């Protein structure tokens, strides 16, 4: 077995993960300036919060951690 594990893919920024996600408009209540609404997207990700590991010429990369939901919000008002 390997002495030092290597991630099978490089870390990806949250903005790139959400770029291809399906966004849905949500309105949840009336505020002092009108309806509060925003667009939301959710994708399942594996966080890169494991121990750091130097990967060839890519520098320090964190090993995969647990799965989690990445939630993005684009405010429309308020």
URLINQUI-V908971 format. One record per residue. N is the residue number from 0. PSI is psi in radians with two decimals (* if undefined). OMEGA is omega in radians with two decimals (none if undefined). NEAR is the number of other C-alpha atoms within 12 Angstrom. Layout:
n->{N & N}
psi->{PSI & PSI}
omega->{OMEGA & OMEGA}
near->{NEAR & NEAR}
This chain:
n->{0 & 1 & 2 & 3 & 4 & 5 & 6 & 7 & 8 & 9 & 10 & 11 & 12 & 13 & 14 & 15 & 16 & 17 & 18 & 19 & 20 & 21 & 22 & 23 & 24 & 25 & 26 & 27 & 28 & 29 & 30 & 31 & 32 & 33 & 34 & 35 & 36 & 37 & 38 & 39 & 40 & 41 & 42 & 43 & 44 & 45 & 46 & 47 & 48 & 49 & 50 & 51 & 52 & 53 & 54 & 55 & 56 & 57 & 58 & 59 & 60 & 61 & 62 & 63 & 64 & 65 & 66 & 67 & 68 & 69 & 70 & 71 & 72 & 73 & 74 & 75 & 76 & 77}
psi->{2.73 & 2.51 & -0.67 & 2.12 & 2.70 & 2.26 & 2.58 & -0.31 & 2.73 & 2.81 & 2.50 & 2.33 & 2.61 & -0.66 & -0.67 & -0.62 & -0.68 & -0.26 & -0.63 & 0.09 & 2.75 & 2.14 & 2.46 & 2.32 & 2.32 & 2.34 & 2.23 & -0.39 & 2.98 & 2.29 & -2.97 & -0.36 & 0.36 & -2.89 & 2.40 & 2.15 & 2.69 & 2.98 & 2.42 & 2.61 & 2.59 & 2.33 & 2.58 & 2.24 & 2.86 & 1.99 & 2.56 & 1.15 & 0.27 & -3.06 & 2.53 & 2.58 & 2.30 & 2.23 & 1.85 & -2.09 & 0.18 & -0.03 & -2.76 & 2.21 & 2.45 & 2.50 & 2.71 & 2.51 & -2.46 & 2.81 & 2.59 & 2.93 & 2.32 & 2.05 & 2.23 & 2.53 & 2.30 & 1.94 & 2.40 & -0.41 & 2.94 & *}
omega->{3.13 & 3.07 & 3.12 & -3.13 & 3.13 & 3.09 & -3.14 & 3.02 & 3.11 & 3.10 & -3.14 & -3.14 & -3.13 & -3.14 & 3.14 & 3.12 & -3.09 & -3.09 & -3.11 & -3.12 & 3.07 & -3.12 & -3.12 & 3.11 & -3.13 & 3.04 & -3.00 & 3.05 & 3.07 & 3.08 & -3.13 & -3.14 & 3.14 & -3.11 & 3.02 & -3.11 & 3.13 & 3.03 & -3.11 & 3.03 & 3.12 & 3.06 & 3.11 & -3.09 & 2.98 & -3.07 & 3.10 & -3.10 & 3.06 & -3.13 & 3.14 & -3.13 & 3.09 & -3.10 & 3.09 & -3.12 & -3.08 & -3.13 & -3.11 & 3.04 & 3.11 & 3.09 & -3.12 & 3.08 & -3.11 & 3.03 & 3.13 & 3.04 & 3.00 & -3.10 & 3.08 & 3.13 & 3.01 & -3.08 & 3.07 & -3.13 & 3.04 & none}
near->{5 & 5 & 6 & 12 & 17 & 23 & 25 & 12 & 14 & 23 & 28 & 17 & 14 & 23 & 18 & 14 & 22 & 24 & 19 & 13 & 20 & 16 & 19 & 18 & 18 & 18 & 18 & 13 & 14 & 12 & 12 & 9 & 10 & 13 & 16 & 19 & 21 & 20 & 22 & 22 & 25 & 23 & 23 & 17 & 22 & 24 & 25 & 25 & 19 & 19 & 17 & 21 & 23 & 17 & 19 & 11 & 9 & 15 & 12 & 19 & 25 & 25 & 24 & 24 & 16 & 13 & 14 & 15 & 16 & 21 & 22 & 25 & 23 & 21 & 18 & 16 & 20 & 15}
